[in-house]
Amino acid sequence: MISRRTALGLIGTGVSTFAIGRALAADYPARPVRFLVGYPPGGATDILARLIGQRLSEKLGQQLVIENKPGAGNNISTEAAVNAEPDGYTVTLVNPANYINTTLYTNLKFNFVRDIAPVASFNRVPNVMTVAKDVPVKTVAEFIDYVKANPGKINMASSGNGTSVHLSGEMFMAMTGCKMQHVPYRGAAPAITDMLGGQVQVIFDNMPSIIQHIRAGSLRALGVTTTARSEQLPDVPAIADTVKGYEASALFGMGAPARTPKEIIAKLNADTNAALAWAPVKSRFDELGATPKGSTPEQLAAFLQSEIAKWGPVIKEAKIKVEN
């Protein structure tokens, strides 16, 4: 096994980084790998990470240890990943906060695109426009009319300022002329609790967080935010059927510190895509309302760039500001 210190010493003697990368990757991983997740345990995002982590541990032959680092809109976890040794023994959960925060925060201590190397995507899930049971509408068109007939009376919940849940609602308001009061919560769970209690009327939540409440009939889904219907909720139309051009989704995946050897990135990518194709993982993803969607590192990089380009203007137009 070649250590990180030995590798650095070899660089000093003129050995190529390509040769060192191959040496580091040859017996990778030789010890457990940290998987940083910027959310508390038990939420939908954490569940997805643990599901992938369990299967990857089996594929890699070493434990992928989930390390939850919530706080600062996911930035604490990302900064820890950026500052970790680029040796493959720290990876991070890529999620909507990463591409949103590039515009939302003005004084970050890192540049996500520059400082994190994409590994592979896990899935891309729709958000679901969902209303409390006492809201007297059954379609997106009826909801638009209802909001316009009750200006200032409709509360829109989200899992926090600047989240994909919040921005999906902001984009809906911008494209329809609806005016709603945004009520941010510290995560999806308390937001859904107040939805069930009728304190807030609508949420554009990530599907894994809310699908069980929709299936149980305790909340009513009006539309999914992707341009096509979801296999998990086939009877729920796309919002775009009513609001032309509307589209939003939440992308999840894995990244590693920049300068992680390409050979290690390639191994993690191959094993991640294999994990996503495994039948028990696919079945569990389906239960959570998330269709597995693997990728190459290059495809994930392109996905992230397109999401940054999409949400930057929404943040600026809505004048959303979050303190660093």
C-alpha positions as CSV (number, residue, x, y, z in Angstrom):
1,M,0.0,0.0,0.0
2,I,1.3,3.5,-0.9
3,S,0.5,6.2,1.7
4,R,-0.4,9.8,1.0
5,R,2.9,10.9,2.5
6,T,4.8,8.6,0.3
7,A,2.9,9.8,-2.7
8,L,3.8,13.4,-1.9
9,G,7.4,12.4,-1.6
10,L,7.4,10.7,-4.9
11,I,6.0,13.9,-6.5
12,G,9.0,15.7,-5.1
13,T,11.3,13.2,-6.9
14,G,9.6,13.8,-10.2
15,V,7.4,10.7,-10.4
16,S,4.4,11.6,-12.6
17,T,1.0,12.2,-11.0
18,F,-0.5,9.7,-13.4
19,A,1.8,6.9,-12.0
20,I,1.0,8.0,-8.4
21,G,-2.7,8.0,-9.1
22,R,-2.4,4.5,-10.4
23,A,-0.4,3.4,-7.3
24,L,-2.9,5.0,-4.9
25,A,-5.8,3.4,-6.7
26,A,-4.3,-0.1,-7.0
27,D,-5.3,-1.2,-3.5
28,Y,-8.1,1.4,-3.0
29,P,-9.9,1.3,-0.6
30,A,-7.6,-0.1,2.1
31,R,-9.6,1.5,5.0
32,P,-13.1,2.9,5.6
33,V,-14.3,5.8,3.4
34,R,-16.1,8.9,5.0
35,F,-19.3,9.9,3.2
36,L,-20.3,13.4,4.2
37,V,-24.0,14.3,4.3
38,G,-25.0,17.8,5.0
39,Y,-28.4,16.9,6.6
40,P,-29.4,15.3,9.9
41,P,-30.0,11.6,10.2
42,G,-33.4,10.2,9.3
43,G,-34.5,12.6,6.6
44,A,-35.1,11.5,3.0
45,T,-31.7,12.7,1.8
46,D,-29.9,10.8,4.6
47,I,-31.9,7.7,3.8
48,L,-30.9,7.8,0.1
49,A,-27.2,8.3,1.1
50,R,-27.3,5.3,3.6
51,L,-29.0,3.1,1.0
52,I,-26.3,3.8,-1.5
53,G,-23.6,3.6,1.2
54,Q,-24.7,0.2,2.3
55,R,-24.4,-1.4,-1.1
56,L,-21.2,0.5,-1.9
57,S,-19.6,-0.8,1.3
58,E,-20.3,-4.3,-0.1
59,K,-18.9,-3.5,-3.5
60,L,-15.8,-1.7,-2.2
61,G,-15.0,-4.2,0.6
62,Q,-14.7,-1.4,3.1
63,Q,-17.3,0.5,5.1
64,L,-18.6,3.7,3.7
65,V,-19.2,5.6,6.9
66,I,-22.0,8.2,6.8
67,E,-20.9,11.3,8.6
68,N,-23.8,13.8,9.1
69,K,-22.7,17.4,9.1
70,P,-25.8,19.6,8.9
71,G,-25.8,23.4,9.1
72,A,-25.3,26.6,7.1
73,G,-27.5,25.4,4.2
74,N,-25.2,22.3,3.5
75,N,-22.1,24.5,3.4
76,I,-20.5,23.1,6.5
77,S,-20.4,19.6,5.0
78,T,-19.3,20.8,1.6
79,E,-16.4,22.9,3.1
80,A,-15.3,19.8,5.1
81,A,-15.2,17.8,1.8
82,V,-13.3,20.6,0.0
83,N,-10.6,20.7,2.7
84,A,-10.2,16.9,3.0
85,E,-7.2,15.0,1.5
86,P,-8.0,14.2,-2.2
87,D,-7.1,10.5,-1.7
88,G,-10.6,8.9,-2.1
89,Y,-11.2,8.4,1.6
90,T,-13.6,11.3,1.8
91,V,-16.6,11.7,-0.5
92,T,-19.6,14.0,-0.2
93,L,-23.3,13.9,-1.1
94,V,-24.1,16.1,-4.1
95,N,-27.5,17.6,-3.7
96,P,-29.6,20.7,-4.8
97,A,-28.1,22.9,-2.2
98,N,-24.7,22.7,-3.9
99,Y,-25.8,24.2,-7.2
100,I,-28.3,26.6,-5.6
101,N,-25.8,27.9,-3.1
102,T,-23.3,29.1,-5.8
103,T,-25.7,32.0,-6.4
104,L,-27.5,32.1,-3.0
105,Y,-24.4,32.8,-0.9
106,T,-22.0,35.6,-1.9
107,N,-19.1,34.9,0.4
108,L,-18.5,31.1,0.4
109,K,-15.0,29.9,1.3
110,F,-15.0,27.5,-1.6
111,N,-16.1,27.3,-5.3
112,F,-18.1,24.1,-5.6
113,V,-17.6,23.6,-9.3
114,R,-13.8,24.1,-9.0
115,D,-13.2,22.4,-5.7
116,I,-15.4,19.2,-5.9
117,A,-14.8,16.5,-8.5
118,P,-18.1,14.9,-9.7
119,V,-18.2,11.1,-9.3
120,A,-21.7,9.9,-10.3
121,S,-25.3,10.9,-10.0
122,F,-27.7,8.8,-7.9
123,N,-31.1,10.0,-9.0
124,R,-33.1,13.0,-10.2
125,V,-36.4,13.3,-8.5
126,P,-39.4,15.6,-9.1
127,N,-40.8,17.8,-6.4
128,V,-44.5,17.5,-5.9
129,M,-46.9,20.4,-5.6
130,T,-49.0,19.2,-2.6
131,V,-51.8,20.9,-0.7
132,A,-53.4,20.3,2.7
133,K,-56.7,18.4,2.6
134,D,-58.8,21.4,3.6
135,V,-57.7,23.4,0.5
136,P,-60.7,23.2,-1.8
137,V,-58.9,22.5,-5.1
138,K,-58.0,19.4,-7.1
139,T,-56.0,20.7,-10.0
140,V,-53.2,23.2,-10.6
141,A,-55.6,25.5,-12.6
142,E,-58.0,25.5,-9.7
143,F,-55.2,26.3,-7.3
144,I,-54.1,29.3,-9.3
145,D,-57.6,30.6,-9.4
146,Y,-57.9,30.0,-5.6
147,V,-54.7,31.9,-4.8
148,K,-55.7,34.8,-7.0
149,A,-59.1,35.0,-5.3
150,N,-57.5,34.9,-1.8
151,P,-54.5,37.3,-2.1
152,G,-52.1,37.2,0.8
153,K,-53.9,34.3,2.5
154,I,-52.1,31.3,1.2
155,N,-49.0,30.1,3.1
156,M,-46.4,28.2,1.1
157,A,-44.1,26.0,3.2
158,S,-40.6,25.0,2.4
159,S,-37.7,23.0,4.0
160,G,-35.7,26.3,4.3
161,N,-34.8,29.5,2.5
162,G,-33.1,28.8,-0.8
163,T,-33.8,25.1,-1.0
164,S,-35.1,23.4,-4.2
165,V,-38.5,23.2,-2.4
166,H,-38.5,27.0,-1.9
167,L,-37.2,27.8,-5.3
168,S,-39.7,25.5,-7.1
169,G,-42.5,27.5,-5.4
170,E,-40.9,30.9,-6.3
171,M,-40.7,29.8,-9.9
172,F,-44.3,28.8,-9.8
173,M,-45.3,32.2,-8.4
174,A,-43.2,34.0,-11.0
175,M,-44.7,32.1,-13.9
176,T,-48.4,32.3,-12.8
177,G,-48.6,35.6,-11.0
178,C,-49.7,33.9,-7.8
179,K,-48.7,35.7,-4.6
180,M,-48.1,33.4,-1.6
181,Q,-46.5,33.9,1.8
182,H,-43.3,31.8,2.1
183,V,-42.9,30.0,5.4
184,P,-39.5,28.4,5.7
185,Y,-38.9,25.5,8.1
186,R,-35.8,23.8,9.4
187,G,-36.2,20.7,7.1
188,A,-39.1,18.9,5.4
189,A,-40.4,17.0,8.5
190,P,-41.7,20.0,10.5
191,A,-43.0,21.6,7.3
192,I,-45.0,18.4,6.5
193,T,-46.3,18.3,10.2
194,D,-47.8,21.8,9.8
195,M,-49.2,20.8,6.4
196,L,-51.0,17.9,8.0
197,G,-52.3,20.3,10.7
198,G,-53.5,22.8,8.1
199,Q,-51.3,25.7,9.3
200,V,-49.8,26.0,5.8
201,Q,-51.6,25.3,2.6
202,V,-49.1,24.2,-0.1
203,I,-45.5,22.8,-0.5
204,F,-43.4,21.9,-3.5
205,D,-41.6,19.1,-1.6
206,N,-39.0,16.6,-2.8
207,M,-40.9,13.4,-3.6
208,P,-39.1,11.1,-1.1
209,S,-40.1,13.3,1.8
210,I,-43.8,13.4,1.0
211,I,-44.8,10.5,-1.1
212,Q,-46.0,8.3,1.7
213,H,-48.4,11.1,2.9
214,I,-49.8,11.4,-0.7
215,R,-50.2,7.6,-1.0
216,A,-52.0,7.5,2.4
217,G,-54.4,10.3,1.3
218,S,-53.5,12.6,4.1
219,L,-52.2,15.2,1.6
220,R,-53.3,15.9,-1.9
221,A,-50.8,16.1,-4.9
222,L,-51.7,18.5,-7.6
223,G,-48.7,18.2,-9.9
224,V,-45.1,17.0,-10.3
225,T,-42.5,19.6,-11.2
226,T,-40.9,17.6,-14.0
227,T,-42.2,17.9,-17.6
228,A,-43.5,14.3,-17.6
229,R,-45.5,12.4,-15.1
230,S,-43.6,10.3,-12.5
231,E,-43.7,6.5,-12.5
232,Q,-44.2,6.7,-8.7
233,L,-47.3,8.9,-9.0
234,P,-48.7,8.1,-12.4
235,D,-52.1,9.7,-11.7
236,V,-50.6,13.1,-10.9
237,P,-50.1,15.3,-13.9
238,A,-47.1,17.5,-14.6
239,I,-47.4,21.2,-13.5
240,A,-46.2,22.0,-17.0
241,D,-49.5,20.7,-18.5
242,T,-51.0,23.8,-17.0
243,V,-48.0,26.2,-16.6
244,K,-46.2,25.9,-19.9
245,G,-42.4,25.7,-19.6
246,Y,-42.4,24.9,-15.9
247,E,-39.7,22.4,-14.9
248,A,-37.8,21.6,-11.7
249,S,-36.2,18.6,-10.2
250,A,-33.7,17.6,-7.5
251,L,-30.4,16.0,-8.5
252,F,-28.5,13.8,-6.1
253,G,-25.1,12.2,-6.4
254,M,-21.5,11.9,-5.1
255,G,-18.5,14.1,-5.3
256,A,-15.0,14.0,-4.0
257,P,-12.3,16.6,-3.3
258,A,-10.8,18.1,-6.4
259,R,-7.5,16.4,-7.4
260,T,-8.7,13.0,-6.2
261,P,-6.9,10.6,-8.6
262,K,-9.0,9.9,-11.7
263,E,-8.5,6.2,-11.2
264,I,-10.2,6.3,-7.8
265,I,-13.0,8.5,-9.3
266,A,-13.4,5.9,-12.0
267,K,-13.7,3.0,-9.5
268,L,-16.2,4.9,-7.3
269,N,-18.2,5.7,-10.4
270,A,-18.3,2.1,-11.7
271,D,-19.3,0.8,-8.3
272,T,-21.9,3.5,-7.7
273,N,-23.6,2.7,-11.0
274,A,-23.5,-1.0,-10.3
275,A,-25.1,-0.3,-6.9
276,L,-27.9,1.7,-8.5
277,A,-28.6,-1.2,-10.9
278,W,-28.9,-3.7,-8.1
279,A,-32.6,-4.9,-7.8
280,P,-33.0,-4.3,-4.0
281,V,-31.6,-0.8,-4.3
282,K,-33.9,0.0,-7.2
283,S,-36.9,-1.4,-5.3
284,R,-36.2,0.7,-2.3
285,F,-35.7,3.8,-4.4
286,D,-39.1,3.2,-6.0
287,E,-40.7,3.0,-2.5
288,L,-39.1,6.4,-1.8
289,G,-40.4,7.9,-5.1
290,A,-36.9,8.1,-6.5
291,T,-35.9,6.5,-9.8
292,P,-32.1,5.6,-9.9
293,K,-30.2,7.5,-12.5
294,G,-26.5,6.8,-12.8
295,S,-24.0,8.9,-14.9
296,T,-20.4,9.4,-15.8
297,P,-18.5,12.1,-13.9
298,E,-18.7,14.2,-17.1
299,Q,-22.5,13.9,-17.3
300,L,-22.9,14.8,-13.6
301,A,-20.7,17.9,-14.2
302,A,-22.9,19.0,-17.1
303,F,-26.1,18.4,-15.0
304,L,-24.7,20.6,-12.3
305,Q,-23.7,23.4,-14.7
306,S,-27.2,23.4,-16.2
307,E,-28.9,23.6,-12.7
308,I,-26.6,26.5,-11.7
309,A,-27.7,28.3,-14.9
310,K,-31.4,27.6,-14.2
311,W,-31.6,28.6,-10.6
312,G,-29.4,31.7,-10.6
313,P,-31.9,33.9,-12.3
314,V,-34.8,32.6,-10.1
315,I,-32.8,33.5,-7.0
316,K,-32.0,37.0,-8.3
317,E,-35.5,37.8,-9.6
318,A,-37.1,36.7,-6.2
319,K,-34.4,38.7,-4.4
320,I,-33.7,35.8,-2.1
321,K,-30.8,36.5,0.3
322,V,-29.3,34.2,3.0
323,E,-26.7,35.3,5.5
324,N,-23.4,33.4,5.3
